[in-house]
Amino acid sequence: MPQTADFILYRLRQWGIHRIFAYPGDGINSLLGAFDRANGDPEFIQPRHEEMGAFMATAHAKFTGEIGCCMATSGGGTIHLLNGLYDAKLDHQPVVAILGQQKRIALGAGFQQEIDPNTLYKDVAEYVQTMMHPAQARQLIDRACKVALSNRTVAAIIVPEDVAMAEAETSPPRTHGAVYTSVGWTKPRVIPPETELRKAAQILNEGKKVAMLVGQGAAEAADEVVQAAELLGAGIAKTSLGRATVPDDLPYVTGPIGLRSTSSHHMMMNADTLFMIGTSFPYMEWMPEEGQCKGVEIDIDGRQIGIRYPMDAHLVGDSKETLKELIPLLQRKTDRSWRDEIEGQVDEWWQILDDRAHQPADPLNPELVAHELSKRLPDEAIITTDAGSVANWWARHLRLRKGMAASLAGNLATMGPGTPYAISAKLDFPGRPVIAMVGDGVFQMNGMLELITCKRYLDRLNDGPLIFCVFNNQDLNQVTWEQRAMAGEPKFPGSQEIPDVPYAEFAKLLGFTGIRCDSPDTIGAAWDQALAANGPVVLEVVVDKEIPPVPPHIKREQAQKVAKALRQGDPEAWGIVTKGARQKMHEFTESMKALAKR
């Protein structure tokens, strides 16, 4: 007779879950046996660490729109999942976690590996339940999947080992207290009332300088976003999570906002109307000043609307469906001077980036690495990145086209997901080129070990390139700059410097392609070699840690704190001053050229 463990996998399979990222342990022994009997559906993908499995499940949800699923044993395994699951929670991704637990008879005895997952997971998971009886399996899995999909969040099911190994009960006894559930869920069509739509349209129609800010919540509404922008003569700025929402080759797409900002800053500081779609971007210093703009916002979560900027019209609804209702109410603006101004700023900023990328560095300018990749990005590429200064180059320099995908840990901003995201994306889309841009700090933290996961599943990952571009500067660079700009403290080498590791050689030890580049003269050829490969590639780029990832418009307080840090004896003070001055000079030069043209 099948065990409850077998039925758990069967029910997950009915929900369309065909891949589970998991690491073994005795708390899930029965489930491991069920995987063996399942003949690969769902398949068991073994990362090197449970945290990486949770990141992979999150990436699966992000790149496919399906439920991600991960599994861990009792005790330490359950604890290890948390960081990856918080990534799913904060970026609103549907992920179901299956957690092993000691046998019911042992609970409360302080038994080995006994922890309280109900308490531990209360914050990360919106739905946490323990399977106390085999007949519960059906309704707990059904409910967990429905909650994860409906609320775009994490749901967790705790499975004691004796329940998992008990005989399956696929249908509860017909008795008081039993419930009968079904597999099935439909995405609702959520639109705001007509009165609020008309209010929003009036505000947008009256605005003379409309700035749009879109996030990942607008990912399925790209065509409607572009149509609205064309009618309103607006520019479109994007959050990091909304990086691939609309393509960068549209002349009025101003790119990222915030510390990774491009020409978006000019647009935000001069707009009279702010139109936010599917984003909860948190940094008010990069938004228009309060009172500067009239505001319209679309968000499917009423808890999130109007909490970042004072809005005049609050459109609680799905981005695509709401825009479909709103667009017929919008009037095409005949005065295109604002649009012309935005497009001029965008052209100017792309030239600044080109100049910055070709600024001399020792040995290699990190901006040039991203710049050269951008010129070579293959169609349908999937690009991931990680926390660190590399995320700035990923955000600014890559000109994403329609059909590409990109993501990172947006709201958690944790170290770790860039490499597992890429592996998960390649498993989901084996024929598409996948590129991870990661720093050496995070690659040492966990990325190098996940190359072993690539070796384990090499037969699944060798259709076209899977590139891990590692920025080697032997410095935890983003935090180094944050120490200067946010705390006014000089770099502390004891915390910031990390060992020099031969990443490309490590890849070769595993049988992969390893490429090391430390010259601006060969970086283009290095990218060509990497992109032509089949299977995993480590492209190690030795870059200059003194190239500052400064935003185009430095806040006065930040500049003062950097100056204070340098005065206090920062070990890289001279390089920072000279290279930072060159960066800002490129902006000044292009601004002067633009003024001369006008």
BAGUVO-914758 format. One record per atom (N, C-alpha, C): residue in one letter; x, y, z. Coordinates in steps of 0.1 Angstrom, whole numbers, plus 5000, padded with zeros to 4 digits. Layout:
REM residues N
AXYZ ...
//
This chain:
REM residues 598
M500849885000 M500050005000 M500950135000 P500550234993 P501350354993 P501350425006 Q502450495009 Q502550565022 Q502050705020 T501850775031 T501450915030 T502450995022 A503750965023 A504751035016 A504551025001 D504050904996 D503750884982 D502650974978 F501650984986 F500451064983 F500851214983 I501751254992 I502151394992 I502751434978 L503651354973 L504251384960 L503251374949 Y502351284950 Y501251274940 Y500451394940 R500051444952 R499251564952 R499951694947 L501251704951 L502051814946 L502151804930 R502251684925 R502351674911 R501051714904 Q499851684911 Q498651734905 Q498551884905 W499251954913 W499252094914 W500252154904 G500852064895 G501752114885 G503252124890 I503552074902 I504852074907 I505651954903 H506551974894 H507251854888 H508751864891 R509151954899 R510551964904 R510552024918 I511251954927 I511451994941 I512852004944 F513252114950 F514652134953 F514852094968 A515651994971 A515651934984 A517051884987 Y517351875000 Y518551805005 Y518151695015 P518751575014 P518251465022 P518551475037 G517851405045 G518051395059 G517151295065 D517451245077 D516551135082 D515151175086 G514951305087 G513651355090 G512651345078 I513251315066 I512351305054 I512651175047 N513151075055 N513450945049 N512350885040 S511150885046 S510050825038 S509750905025 L509951035026 L509751115014 L510751085003 L512051055008 L513051024999 L512750884992 G512150794999 G511750674993 G510650694983 A509750784986 A508650814977 A509150874964 F510150964965 F510851014953 F511350904944 D511950804951 D512550694943 D511450624936 R510250604942 R509150534936 R508450624926 A508650754926 A507950844917 A508550854903 N509650784901 N510250774888 N510450914881 G510951004889 G511351134884 G510251244882 D509051214887 D507951314886 D507151314899 P507451414908 P508351524907 P509851474908 E510751544901 E512151514902 E512751574915 F513751514920 F514451564931 F515751624927 I515851764929 I517051834925 I517851864938 Q519051814939 Q519851824951 Q520951934950 P520652054956 P521752154957 P522752124968 R523752204970 R524752184980 R524352224994 H523252304995 H522752355007 H521252385006 E520552365017 E519152395017 E518752535013 E519552635017 E519352775014 E519352794999 M520252724992 M520352734978 M519052674971 G518552564977 G517352504972 G516152594973 A516152674984 A515052764985 A515152884975 F516352924973 F516553024962 F516152974949 M516552844946 M516152784933 M514652774931 A513952744942 A512452734942 A511952874939 T512452974945 T512053114943 T512253154929 A513453124923 A513753154909 A512753084900 H512452954903 H511452884895 H510152964894 A509653014906 A508453084906 A508553214898 K509753284900 K509953414893 K509953394877 F510653294873 F510853284858 F509753204851 T508953124858 T507953054851 T506553094855 G506353164867 G505053194871 G504353084879 E505052974880 E504452854887 E504852854901 I504252754909 I504652734923 I506052684923 G506852744932 G508152684935 G508052594947 C508852494948 C508752394959 C510152354963 C510352354977 C511552304983 C511252224995 M512252144999 M512052045010 M513252035018 A513152015031 A514252005040 A513951905051 T514951855057 T514851765068 T514551845081 S514351775092 S514051835104 S515251905110 G515051995119 G516152065126 G516952165117 G518252135115 G519052225108 G518652245093 G518152145087 G517652165073 G516552265072 T515552245081 T514452345081 T514952485084 I515852505092 I516452635095 I517152695083 H517852605076 H518652655065 H517752715053 L516552665052 L515652715041 L515352865043 L515452915055 L514753045058 L515153155049 N516453175047 N516853295039 N516253295025 G516353175018 G515753175005 G514253185005 L513553145016 L512153165017 L511753305019 Y512553375027 Y512353515029 Y512453595016 D513353545007 D513453604994 D512153594987 A511553474987 A510253454981 A509153544987 K509153545000 K508153625007 K508253775003 L509453835004 L509553975002 L509354014987 D509653924978 D509453954964 D508153894959 H507253844968 H505953804965 H505853694954 Q506553584958 Q506553464949 Q505953344956 P505153264948 P504453154954 P505453034956 V505753004968 V506652894971 V506052804983 V506052674981 V505652584991 V506852504996 A506952505009 A508052435016 A507552315024 I508152195022 I507852075029 I508952055039 L508552045052 L509552045063 L509451905070 G510551845072 G510551715080 G510451755095 Q509951655102 Q509851675117 Q509951535124 Q510351535136 Q510551415144 Q509151345145 K509151225149 K507851145151 K507051215162 R505751205160 R504851275169 R505051235184 I505451105186 I505551055200 I506751125207 A507751175199 A508951245204 A508751395207 L507751455201 L507551595202 L507351645217 G508051745220 G507951795234 G508951735244 A509751635239 A510651565247 A512051625246 G512251725238 G513651775236 G514451675228 F513851605219 F514451505211 F515451565202 Q516451485197 Q517451525188 Q516751585175 Q517251705171 Q516751775160 Q515351835161 E514851825173 E513451885176 E513552035177 I512952095168 I512752245169 I511252265167 D510752395168 D509352425167 D509252505154 P509052435143 P508852505130 P507652595129 N506552565137 N505352645137 N505752795141 T506552795152 T506952925157 T508052995148 L508952905144 L510052955135 L509553015122 Y508552955116 Y508152995103 Y506953095103 K506553135115 K505353215116 K505453345108 D506653405107 D506853525100 D507053505085 V507853405081 V508153385067 V507053325059 A506253245065 A505153175058 A503753225062 E502953255053 E501653305056 E500753185061 Y501053065057 Y500352945060 Y501352845065 V501252795078 V502052695084 V501252605091 Q501252475088 Q500452375094 Q501252245095 T500952165106 T501552035109 T500651925105 M501151835097 M500251715093 M500251615104 M499151625112 M499051535124 M498451405121 H497851385108 H497151265105 H497251235090 P497451115085 P497551095071 P496451155063 A495251155068 A494051205060 A494151355058 Q495051425066 Q495251565064 Q496051605052 A496751515046 A497651545035 A496951615024 R495851565020 R495151625009 R494751765011 Q494151795022 Q493651935024 Q494852025027 L495851985034 L496952075037 L497752115024 I497952015016 I498652055003 I497752144995 D496552104993 D495652194985 D495552334991 R495452345004 R495352475010 R496652555008 A497752485010 A499052555009 A499252614995 C498952534985 C499052574972 C498152694968 K496952684973 K495952794971 K496452924977 V496952914990 V497353034997 V498653094990 A499553004986 A500753054979 A500453124966 L499553074958 L499153134946 L498353254948 S497353254957 S496453364958 S497153484964 N497953464974 N498653574981 N500053594977 R500553514967 R501853524962 R502853534974 T502953414981 T503653414993 T504153274996 V504753255008 V505253125012 V504253055020 A504152925018 A503252835026 A504152715030 A503952665042 A504852555047 A503952445053 I504352325051 I503752205057 I504752125064 I504552105077 I505452025085 I504951885086 V505851785082 V505451645081 V506251555091 P505651515102 P506351425111 P506651295104 E507751235107 E508251115100 E507251005101 D506650985112 D505750865114 D504450885106 V504051015104 V502851045095 V503251015080 A504451055076 A504951035063 A505050885059 M505350805069 M505550655066 M504250575068 A503250645074 A501950565076 A501250545063 E500350455063 E499550415051 E498750545047 A498750565034 A498150685029 A496550675030 E495950795033 E494550805033 E494150915024 T493850875011 T493650985001 T492351055002 S491350995010 S490051055013 S489851045027 P489551155034 P489251155048 P488051075052 P487951025064 P486750955068 P485551055068 R484351005065 R483151095065 R482651115079 T483251205086 T482951235100 T483051385102 H482451425113 H482451565117 H483951615119 G484251725113 G485651775113 G486451745101 A486051645093 A486851615081 A486451715070 V487351745061 V487051835050 V487551775037 Y486951805026 Y487251745013 Y487651865004 T488851854999 T489351964991 T489651914977 S489852014968 S490151984954 S491352054949 V491952004939 V493052064931 V492452164922 G492952284921 G492452384912 G492452524917 W492852614909 W492952764913 W492852844900 T492152954900 T492053044889 T492453184893 K493353244885 K493753374888 K492553474886 P492153554895 P490953634894 P491253754885 R490253814880 R490353934872 R489954044882 V491054124886 V490854224897 V490954364890 I489954444890 I489954574885 I489254674895 P489754794895 P489154894904 P487754944899 P487055014907 P485755064902 P485855174892 E484855194884 E484955294873 E485155434878 T484655464889 T484755604895 T486255634897 E487055534902 E488455554905 E489255554892 L488855474882 L489455474869 L489355614863 R488155674863 R487855804857 R488655914865 K488755904878 K489555994885 K491055984881 A491555864880 A492955844875 A493155904862 A492255874852 A492355924839 A492456074838 Q491556134846 Q491556284846 Q492956344851 I493456284861 I494756324866 I495856304856 L495856194849 L496856164839 L496756254827 N495456274823 N495256364812 N495656504814 E495456554826 E495756694830 E497256714832 G498056604835 G499456614837 G500156654825 K501156744826 K501956784815 K503256714814 K503756664826 K505056594826 K504856464835 V504356364828 V504056234835 V505256144835 A505656094847 A506656004849 A506055864854 M506455764847 M505955624850 M507055554857 L506655474868 L507555384875 L506955254875 V507655154869 V507055014869 V507954914876 G507254814882 G508054704888 G507654574883 Q507954474891 Q507654334886 Q506154304885 G505354384892 G503954364892 G503354404878 A504154464870 A503654504856 A504254414846 A504854304850 A505554214841 A504654154830 E503454124833 E502554074823 E501754184816 A502054304818 A501354414812 A502254504804 A503354444798 A504354524791 A503654604780 D502854534772 D502254604760 D501354724764 E500654704775 E499754804780 E500554924786 V501654894793 V502454994798 V503055084787 V503455024777 V504055094765 V502955184759 Q501755124757 Q500655194751 Q500255314759 A500155304772 A499855414781 A500955524780 A502255484780 A503355574779 A503255654766 E502855584755 E502755654742 E501655764743 L500555724748 L499455824749 L499855944758 L500455914769 L500756024779 L502056094776 G502756054766 G504056114763 G504956104775 A504855994782 A505655974795 A506955904793 G507855914802 G508955824803 G508755714813 I509455604811 I509255484820 I510555454827 A510555464840 A511655424849 A511255284854 K512255204858 K512055074863 K512755044876 T512154964884 T512854914896 T513754804892 S514554754901 S515454644898 S514654524895 L513554494903 L512754384901 L511954394888 G511754514883 G511054534871 G511954554859 R513254504861 R514254534851 R513954494837 A513154384835 A512854324822 A511454354818 T510754434826 T509354464823 T509054524809 V509854624806 V509754684793 V511154694787 P511354684774 P512754684769 P513454814770 D514754804771 D515554934772 D515854994758 D515454934747 D515754994735 D514655094730 L513655104739 L512655214737 L513255344741 P513255454733 P513955574736 P513555654748 Y512355624753 Y511855694765 Y511955614778 V512555494777 V512755414789 V514055464796 T513855524808 T514955584815 T515855494823 G515355364824 G516155264832 G515855264847 P516855214854 P516555194869 P516455324876 I515955314888 I515755434897 I516455404910 G516855514917 G517555494930 G519055494929 L519755424937 L521255424937 L521755374924 R520955294917 R521355244904 R520855334893 S520355444896 S519655534887 S520455574875 T519755604865 T520255664852 T519555794850 S519055814838 S518355934835 S516955944842 S516655834850 S515355844857 S515355954868 H516555994873 H516556094883 H516056224878 H516556264866 H516056394860 H514556384858 M514056274853 M512556264851 M511856284864 M512256214874 M511556214887 M511556354893 M512656424892 M512856554899 M512156664891 N511656634879 N510956744871 N509556704867 A509056594871 A507756554867 A506656634875 D505456634869 D504356694877 D503256584880 T503456464874 T502456354877 T503256224878 L503056154888 L503756024890 L502655914888 F503055814880 F502155704877 F502955574880 M502655514892 M503355394896 M502455264893 I503155164887 I502455044883 I503254924888 G502554844897 G503154724902 G504454724909 T504654834917 T505854844925 T505654904938 S506554874948 S506454934961 S507854994964 F508455054954 F509855114956 F509955194968 P510955164977 P510855224991 P511655354993 Y512555394984 Y513455504987 Y512955644983 M512355714993 M511755834990 M512655944985 E513955934988 E514856034983 E515056044968 W514655934961 W514855924947 W513455944940 M512455974948 M511156004942 M510856154942 P509856204935 P509556344935 P509256384950 E509556514952 E509256564966 E507656564968 E507356554980 E505856554984 E505256684979 G504156674973 G503456794968 G503956834954 Q505056784949 Q505456814935 Q504556754925 C504056634927 C503356554917 C501956524922 K501056514913 K499756434915 K500156294913 G499456204920 G499856064919 G498755964916 V499055864907 V498155754904 V498955624906 E498355524912 E499055404914 E498155284911 I498755184905 I498055054903 I498854944911 D498154874920 D498754764927 D497654664930 I497954544929 I496854444932 I496654424946 D497654464955 D497554444969 D497154574975 G495954584980 G495454714986 G496254754998 R496954655005 R497754695016 R499054775012 Q499354764999 Q500654824995 Q500354954987 I499154994985 I498955104976 I498955234984 G499655334979 G499755464985 G500555474997 I501555384998 I502355375011 I503855425008 R504155464995 R505455514992 R505455664988 Y504255704982 Y504155844978 Y502655874979 P502255994984 P500856034985 P500156024972 M499155944970 M498455924958 M497155994958 D496656034946 D495356094944 D494355994939 A494855894932 A493955784927 A494555654930 H493855564937 H494355434942 H493655324934 L494355274924 L493755164916 L494155034921 V493354974929 V493654834934 V493154734924 G494154674917 G493754584907 G494954524900 D494754424892 D495854364883 D496254464873 S497654474872 S498154584863 S497654574849 K497654454843 K497254434829 K495754464827 E494954404836 E493554424834 E493054574837 T493754634847 T493454774851 T493854864839 L495054844833 L495454934822 L494454914810 K493954794808 K493054774797 K491754864799 E491354874812 E490154954814 E490555104814 L491755144818 L492155284819 L492555344805 I493155264797 I493755324784 I492655384775 P491455334774 P490455404766 P490055534771 L490355564784 L489955694790 L491155794789 L492255754784 L493455844783 L493355914769 Q493856044770 Q493856124758 Q495356134753 R495556124740 R496956134735 R497356284737 K498556304743 K499056444745 K499656494731 T499156604727 T499756664715 T501056734717 D501256794729 D502556854733 D503556744736 R504556724728 R505456614731 R506856664736 S506856784741 S508056844746 S508656774758 W507856724766 W508256654778 W508956514773 R508256454764 R508856324759 R510156354752 D510256464744 D511456494737 D512656524748 E512256584758 E513256614769 E513756484775 I512856394778 I513256264784 I514156184774 E513756184761 E514556104752 E515956164750 G516056294752 G517356364751 G518156324763 Q517556314775 Q518256274787 Q518756124786 V517856044780 V518255904779 V519455884769 D519455954758 D520555954749 D521855994756 E521756104763 E522856154770 E523456054780 W522555994787 W522955894798 W523655774792 W523155724781 W523755614774 W525155644769 Q525355774765 Q526755814761 Q527655824773 I527055874785 I527855884797 I528355744801 L527455644800 L527755514804 L528855454795 D528755484782 D529855444773 D531155504777 D531155634780 D532355704784 D532955644797 R532055614807 R532455564819 R533055424818 A532455344809 A532955204807 A534355204801 H534755304794 H536055314787 H537055394795 Q536655434807 Q537655504816 Q538755404820 P539955454820 P541055364824 P540955314838 A541355194840 A541155134854 A542355034856 D542454984868 D543554894871 D543054774878 P543054654871 P543454634857 P542254654847 L541054624852 L539854624843 L538754694849 N538054784841 N536954864846 N535754764847 P535054754859 P533954664859 P532754704851 E532654834848 E531654884839 E531854844825 L533054824821 L533354774807 L532954634806 V533054554816 V532654414816 V531154404812 A530354484819 A528854484816 A528554544803 H529254654800 H529054724787 H529354634775 E530354554776 E530754454765 E529754344764 L529254294775 L528154194775 L526954254768 S526554374772 S525354434767 S525354434751 K526454454745 K526554464731 K526354324725 R526554214733 R526554084728 R525353994733 L524454054741 L523353974747 L522553904737 P522553764738 P521753694728 P520253704731 D519453684720 D518053684722 D517553584733 E516553624740 E515953544750 E516853514762 A517953594764 A518853564775 A518153584788 I518553514798 I518153534812 I519353574820 I519253684827 I520353744834 I520053764848 T520853704857 T520653714871 T521853794877 T521653844889 T522753904896 T522553894911 D523453944919 D523453924933 D523654064940 A523554054953 A523754184961 A525254214959 G525554344959 G526854394957 G526954494946 S528254554944 S528354654934 S528054604920 V528254474918 V527954424905 V526554444901 A525554454911 A524154484907 A524054614901 N524854714904 N524854844898 N525154834883 W526154754880 W526554744866 W525554674858 W524954564864 W523854484858 W522654574855 A522354664865 A521154754863 A521354864853 R522554914852 R522755034844 R523155004830 H524054904828 H524654894815 H523954794805 L523154704810 L522554604802 L521354664795 R521354664782 R520154714774 R519354584771 L518354554779 L517554444777 L516554464766 R516354354758 R515454364747 R514154274750 K513154294742 K511954214744 K512254064744 G511653994753 G511953844753 G512953804763 M513753904768 M514753864778 M514053864792 A514753804802 A514353804816 A515453834825 A515153894836 A516253924846 A515653934860 S516453894870 S515953914883 S517153904893 L516753944906 L517753934917 L516853934930 A517553924941 A516753934954 A516454084956 G515254124952 G515054274952 G514854324966 N513754284973 N513454344986 N514254294998 L514754164997 L515554115008 L517054165006 A517354184993 A518754224989 A519854144996 T519554014997 T520453925004 T521553874995 M522753845001 M523753774993 M523353634990 G523653584979 G523453434976 G522653394964 P521653464960 P520753404950 P521253404935 G522153484932 G522553504918 G522853364911 T523753284917 T524153164911 T523053054911 P522353034923 P521252934922 P520052984913 Y519853114912 Y518753164903 Y519153114889 A520453134885 A520853094872 A520652944869 I521052864879 I520952724877 I519452684875 S518552734884 S517152714883 S516652754869 A517052874865 A516552924852 A516952834840 K518152774841 K518652684830 K517952554831 L517552504843 L516752384843 L515352404837 D514852524840 D513452554834 D513452584819 F514552644814 F514652684800 F516052644795 P516152514793 P517552454790 P518152514777 G517252554767 G517752604755 G518152754755 R517852824765 R518052974766 R519453004772 P520153104767 P521353144773 P521053204787 V521853164797 V521653214811 V523053264816 I522953384821 I524153454826 I523953504840 A524853474849 A524853524863 A526053624864 M525753744869 M526753844872 M526853854887 V527953804892 V528153794907 V529453844912 G529553894924 G530753934930 G531553824936 D532853844938 D533653744944 D533353704958 G532753804965 G532353774979 G531253674980 V530253694972 V529153604972 V529453474966 F530353474956 F530753344950 F531553264960 Q532353324968 Q533053254979 Q532053204989 M531053284992 M530053245003 M529353124999 N528853114987 N528052984983 N528052954969 G528453044960 G528353014946 G529352914941 M530552904946 M531452804941 M530952664943 L530352644955 L529852504958 L528752464948 E527952564944 E526852534935 E527352494921 L528652524918 L529252464905 L529252314906 I529352264918 I529252114920 I527852064916 T526852144920 T525452114915 T525352104900 C526052204894 C526152194879 C526752074874 K527752024881 K528451904876 K527451784878 R526751784889 R525751674891 R524751664880 Y524251784875 Y523151784865 Y523651834852 L524951804849 L525551854836 L524751824824 D524151694823 D523451654812 D522251744809 R521751814819 R520651904818 R520952054815 L522252084816 L522752224816 L523652254804 N523752164795 N524752184784 N524252214771 D523052264770 D522452314758 D522552464757 G523752514752 G524052654751 G524652694764 P525052824765 P525852874777 P525052884790 L525752854801 L525352884814 L526552954820 I526653084821 I527853164824 I527753224838 F528753204846 F528953274858 F530053364857 C529753494856 C530753604854 C531053654869 V532253624873 V532653654887 V533553774887 F533153884893 F533954004894 F534853994906 N536153974903 N537153954913 N537854084916 N537554144927 N538354264932 N538854244946 Q538654124952 Q539154094966 Q538654194976 D537354244974 D536854344983 D535354324983 L534754324995 L533254324996 L532854474993 N532854494980 N532854634975 N531654714978 Q530454664977 Q529254744980 Q529254794994 V529554705004 V529554745018 V530754845020 T531854825013 T532954925015 T532555065011 W531755075000 W531255204996 W530155255005 E529355165010 E528355205020 E528955255033 Q530055195037 Q530755245049 Q531155395047 R531655425035 R532055565032 R530855655030 A529855615022 A528855705018 A527755715029 M527455615037 M526355615046 M526855635061 A528055595064 A528555605078 A529655705079 G530255745068 G531355845069 G532655775074 E532755645073 E533855565078 E534755525067 P536055525069 P537055475059 P536855325058 K537355275047 K537355125045 K538155055056 F537554955062 F538254875072 F538754745066 P539954735062 P540454615055 P540154485062 G540154485075 G539954365083 G538554305080 S537554385077 S536254325074 S535954315059 Q536654395051 Q536254415037 Q537154335027 E538354305030 E539254235021 E538954085021 I538954025010 I538753875009 I539853815001 P540053685003 P541153614996 P541053614980 D542153614974 D542153604959 D542053454956 V541053414949 V540753274945 V540853254930 P541453154925 P541453134910 P540153064906 Y539153144904 Y537753094901 Y537753024887 A538453074877 A538453004864 A539052874865 E540152864873 E540852734875 E539952634882 F539252684892 F538252594899 F537252534890 A536752614880 A535852564870 A536452454862 K537752474858 K538452374850 K538552244858 L538852254871 L538952134879 L537652044878 L536552114877 L535252044876 L534952004861 G535752034852 G535551994838 G534752104830 F534652224835 F533952324829 F534952424821 T534352514813 T535152614807 T535552724817 G536752754819 G537252864827 G537952964820 I537553094821 I538253204814 I538553304824 R539853354823 R540253464832 R540653584823 C540053704827 C540353824819 C540753934828 D541854004825 D542254124834 D542654234825 S542154244812 S542554344803 S541354394795 P541254524794 P540154584785 P540354544771 D541554504767 D541754464753 D541154334749 T540954244759 T540454114757 T539154074762 I538454174769 I537154144775 I536154104765 G536154174753 G535154144743 G535353994738 A536553954736 A536853824731 A536553724742 A536753754754 A536353664765 A534853644766 W534053744764 W532653724763 W532253644751 D532853664740 D532553584728 D532853434730 Q533953404737 Q534253264740 Q533253204749 A532853284760 A531953234770 A530553204763 L530153304755 L528753284749 L528753174738 A529853134733 A529853034723 A529952894729 A530052884742 A530252754749 A528952684751 N529052554753 N527852474757 N528152424771 G527252464780 G527352414794 G527952524803 P528352494815 P528752594825 P530152654821 V530152784823 V531352864821 V531552954833 V532852964838 V533153064847 V534053164840 L533553284839 L534353404833 L534753484845 E536053474849 E536553554860 E537153684854 V536653794859 V537153924855 V537753994866 V539054024865 V539754094876 V539554244874 V538754304883 V538354444881 V538854534892 D538754664889 D539254764898 D538254794909 K538554774921 K537654804932 K537454954935 E538255034929 E538255184932 E537255254923 I536655184913 I535655244904 I534355254913 P533955384916 P532855394926 P531455364919 P530655284925 P529255264920 P528355374924 V528755504921 V527955614925 V526755634916 P525655684922 P524555724913 P524855844905 P524155884895 P524455994887 P524256124894 H523456124905 H523256244913 H523556214927 I524656254932 I525056214946 I524356314955 K523756264966 K523156344976 K524256414984 R523956544988 R524956624995 R525456555007 E524556485015 E524956425027 E525956305024 Q525656235013 Q526456125009 Q527856175006 A527956274998 A529256334994 A530056375006 Q529356445016 Q530056485028 Q530656365036 K529856265036 K530356145044 K531456075037 V531456065024 V532556015016 V533856095019 A533656225018 A534856315020 A535356295034 K534556285044 K534956255058 K535756125059 A535256025052 A535855895053 A537255895047 L537355975035 L538655985029 L539656065037 R539156165044 R540056245053 R540556165065 Q539856065069 Q540255985080 Q541255875077 G541755875064 G542755785061 G542355655054 D541355665045 D540955555037 D542155505029 P542455375029 P543555325022 P543555345007 E542355365001 E542155384987 E541755524983 A542055624992 A541555754990 A542055814977 W543255804973 W543755874961 W543055814948 G542955684947 G542355624936 G540855664935 I540255664946 I538755704946 I538555844941 V539455934946 V539256074942 V539456094927 T540556034922 T540856054908 T539855984899 K539455854902 K538555784893 K537155834895 G536755874907 G535455934909 G535256064901 A536356144901 A536256274894 A536156254879 R536856144874 R536656114860 R535256084856 Q534656004865 Q533255954863 Q532356084862 K532456174872 K531556284872 K531856384860 M533156384856 M533456464844 M532756424832 H532556294830 H531856244818 H530456294818 E529756304830 E528456364831 E528456504827 F529456584832 F529556724830 F529756744815 T530656664809 T530956684794 T529756664786 E528956554788 E527856524780 E526756624782 S526556674795 S525556784797 S525956904789 M527156944788 M527557064780 M527357034766 K527556914761 K527256884747 K525756904744 A524956854753 A523556854751 A523056994751 L523557084760 L523157224760 L523557294747 A524757254742 A525257324730 A524257284718 K523757164718 K522857124707 K521557204708 R521157234720 R519857304722 R519957454718 
//
